[in-house]
């Protein structure tokens, strides 16, 4: 199970609902139904109702949810209203770009340091430490979120070291499956697979046209 005892699959969908609600244009109706959310995101209506029930009890028949209130509930549940510290292991081109990106704050995340074989100060002013300092850093700064941006061959070892250091949630950019205990939340972001899916979709669209 994931955060607050809900399933990892439900937890992975909650940010999607939040982003959709925030993207609604000004002048939209103040309330929204699970049916509309499900249709917009290509999800099952029953699944959406079940997911939102883990966050809010404010949904009403024929009225739905007040968008403003549901956004606030999702942000509070996901911790977006509290800034959580995170770290990144692997400060190559991708890792450095993530370390320098300041847009994570809107999701309640701040990447405060990087870890790599070479210790140096990043262009963003954030420190980059050797891996030998990982455990102490997590303990001293109460870091529970880690980002993996190393080659696939090194990812499991990095993952294991993160978990031993107290990391409970991992965003994995390495193109490999990570083996973790049940209480560790892992979100995989495989850029190559995503691009392949986009390419396949484009090829199908071109064939149809």
C-alpha positions, 0 to 999 in steps of 0.5 A, spaced: 500 500 500 502 507 498 500 513 502 495 513 507 494 506 506 491 507 499 494 503 493 500 505 489 496 505 483 490 510 486 496 514 488 499 515 481 493 517 478 491 523 484 496 527 481 493 526 474 486 528 477 489 534 480 493 537 473 487 536 469 482 540 474 488 546 474 488 546 467 480 547 466 479 554 463 477 560 467 469 561 466 468 553 467 462 551 471 464 551 479 463 543 480 465 537 476 462 530 476 467 524 476 463 522 469 466 528 466 473 527 469 473 520 467 471 521 460 477 527 459 482 522 462 480 516 458 479 512 465 473 508 468 468 512 471 467 507 477 475 507 478 475 515 478 469 515 483 473 510 488 480 514 487 476 520 489 473 517 495 480 516 498 481 523 498 474 527 499 467 525 501 464 532 498 462 529 492 454 529 491 449 526 486 447 530 480 452 536 483 459 532 483 465 536 486 466 543 487 472 544 483 476 549 488 475 544 494 477 538 490 483 541 488 485 543 495 483 536 498 488 533 493 493 538 494 493 537 501 492 529 501 499 529 496 502 534 500 503 539 495 502 545 501 508 542 504 515 543 501 518 536 501 525 535 500 528 530 495 535 528 492 537 526 485 543 521 484 546 521 477 548 528 475 549 527 468 545 531 463 538 529 465 540 529 472 543 536 472 537 539 468 532 536 473 537 539 479 537 546 476 529 545 474 525 550 479 518 548 477 518 542 482 516 547 488 509 547 485 508 540 486 511 541 493 517 538 492 524 541 492 530 537 490 536 540 494 542 536 492 545 531 487 549 525 488 554 523 484 561 520 483 564 527 482 562 532 488 562 539 485 557 545 486 552 545 480 550 551 476 544 552 480 548 553 486 545 546 489 551 542 492 553 535 489 556 530 494 559 523 493 555 517 494 558 516 501 555 522 504 548 519 502 545 516 508 548 522 513 545 527 508 538 523 508 538 523 516 540 530 517 535 533 512 529 528 513 529 526 506 524 521 504 524 522 496 529 520 491 530 521 484 534 516 480 538 518 473 543 513 473 545 508 467 540 502 468 546 497 470 547 502 476 540 503 478 538 497 483 544 498 487 543 506 487 535 504 489 538 499 495 542 504 498 537 510 497 532 505 501 537 503 506 538 511 507 531 512 509 528 514 502 520 511 501 519 514 494 523 514 488 522 517 481 526 512 477 529 515 470 533 509 469 530 504 463 530 498 468 525 495 473 527 496 480 526 491 486 523 494 492 519 492 499 512 493 499 512 500 503 517 503 497 513 507 492 516 507 485 514 511 479 518 509 473 519 515 467 522 511 461 523 516 456 525 511 451 518 507 452 514 514 452 517 516 445 516 509 442 509 509 444 508 516 441 512 514 434 507 508 434 501 512 435 504 517 429 505 511 425 498 509 426 495 516 424 499 517 418 497 510 415 489 511 417 490 518 413 
